[in-house]
C-alpha cells in the first residue's frame, strides 16, 4: 500500500480498520513485516566487530606471551651481555 505524500500513516491505518459499509465487523488490515531472515541479520550486525576485537585481543596476547617466553629462554644470553657491560637500555634494545 502506498500513502499520499504528507499523509499520516497511523490515521490512514485507523480509517482502514473501521467497519466497512455498515457490515459491523472490522476489517483485518495486516501491516507488512520484514522477513524473519532480515530481522535476524539485523540482530547480528555487530558480530563482525566483536569478532575482530576478540581476534585482535588474542593476537596481542599471543605476541606478549611469545615475548615473555623468548626472554625467559634467553635469560642466560642476556646475563652474558650484562656481564660484558651492556646497560639496561642496551639489553632492552637487544630484546626488542
C-alpha positions as CSV (number, residue, x, y, z in Angstrom):
1,X,0.0,0.0,0.0
2,X,1.3,3.5,-0.8
3,X,0.3,6.6,1.0
4,X,-0.2,10.0,-0.5
5,X,2.6,12.5,0.1
6,X,2.2,14.1,3.5
7,X,-0.4,11.5,4.7
8,X,-0.3,10.4,8.3
9,X,0.2,6.6,8.3
10,X,-1.5,6.0,11.7
11,X,-4.7,7.9,10.7
12,X,-4.8,6.1,7.3
13,X,-4.4,2.7,9.0
14,X,-7.2,3.5,11.5
15,X,-9.5,4.6,8.7
16,X,-9.0,1.2,7.1
17,X,-9.9,-0.7,10.3
18,X,-13.3,1.0,10.7
19,X,-16.4,-1.1,10.0
20,X,-16.9,-1.4,6.2
21,X,-20.2,-0.2,4.8
22,X,-22.4,-1.0,7.8
23,X,-21.3,-4.6,8.0
24,X,-20.3,-4.1,11.6
25,X,-17.2,-6.3,11.5
26,X,-13.8,-4.7,11.5
27,X,-11.6,-5.3,8.5
28,X,-8.3,-7.2,9.1
29,X,-5.5,-4.9,7.9
30,X,-2.1,-6.5,8.0
31,X,0.9,-4.3,8.2
32,X,3.9,-5.8,6.3
33,X,6.8,-7.0,8.4
34,X,10.3,-7.7,7.2
35,X,11.0,-11.4,6.8
36,X,12.5,-13.3,9.7
37,X,15.8,-13.8,7.9
38,X,16.1,-10.0,7.5
39,X,15.3,-9.4,11.2
40,X,17.9,-12.0,12.3
41,X,20.5,-10.4,10.0
42,X,19.9,-7.1,11.8
43,X,20.5,-8.7,15.1
44,X,23.9,-10.0,14.2
45,X,25.1,-6.8,12.5
46,X,27.7,-6.0,15.3
47,X,29.0,-9.6,15.3
48,X,31.9,-8.9,12.9
49,X,33.1,-6.0,15.0
50,X,33.0,-8.2,18.1
51,X,34.9,-11.0,16.4
52,X,37.5,-8.6,15.1
53,X,38.1,-7.2,18.5
54,X,38.4,-10.6,20.0
55,X,40.9,-11.6,17.3
56,X,43.0,-8.5,17.9
57,X,43.0,-9.2,21.7
58,X,44.0,-12.8,21.0
59,X,46.8,-11.7,18.7
60,X,48.1,-9.1,21.2
61,X,48.1,-11.7,24.0
62,X,49.9,-14.2,21.7
63,X,52.6,-11.7,21.0
64,X,53.0,-10.8,24.7
65,X,53.3,-14.5,25.5
66,X,55.9,-15.0,22.8
67,X,58.0,-12.1,24.1
68,X,57.9,-13.3,27.7
69,X,58.8,-16.9,26.8
70,X,61.5,-15.7,24.5
71,X,63.1,-13.6,27.2
72,X,62.9,-16.5,29.7
73,X,64.6,-18.9,27.3
74,X,67.4,-16.4,26.6
75,X,67.9,-15.4,30.2
76,X,71.5,-16.8,30.2
77,X,72.3,-15.0,27.0
78,X,71.1,-11.7,28.4
79,X,73.1,-12.3,31.6
80,X,76.2,-12.7,29.5
81,X,75.5,-9.4,27.7
82,X,75.2,-7.7,31.1
83,X,78.5,-9.2,32.2
84,X,80.1,-7.9,29.0
85,X,79.0,-4.4,30.0
86,X,75.6,-3.8,28.5
87,X,73.4,-1.4,30.4
88,X,69.6,-1.9,30.9
89,X,68.7,0.2,27.8
90,X,71.0,-1.9,25.6
91,X,69.6,-5.1,26.9
92,X,66.1,-3.8,26.2
93,X,67.1,-2.8,22.7
94,X,68.6,-6.3,22.1
95,X,65.3,-7.9,23.3
96,X,63.3,-5.5,21.1
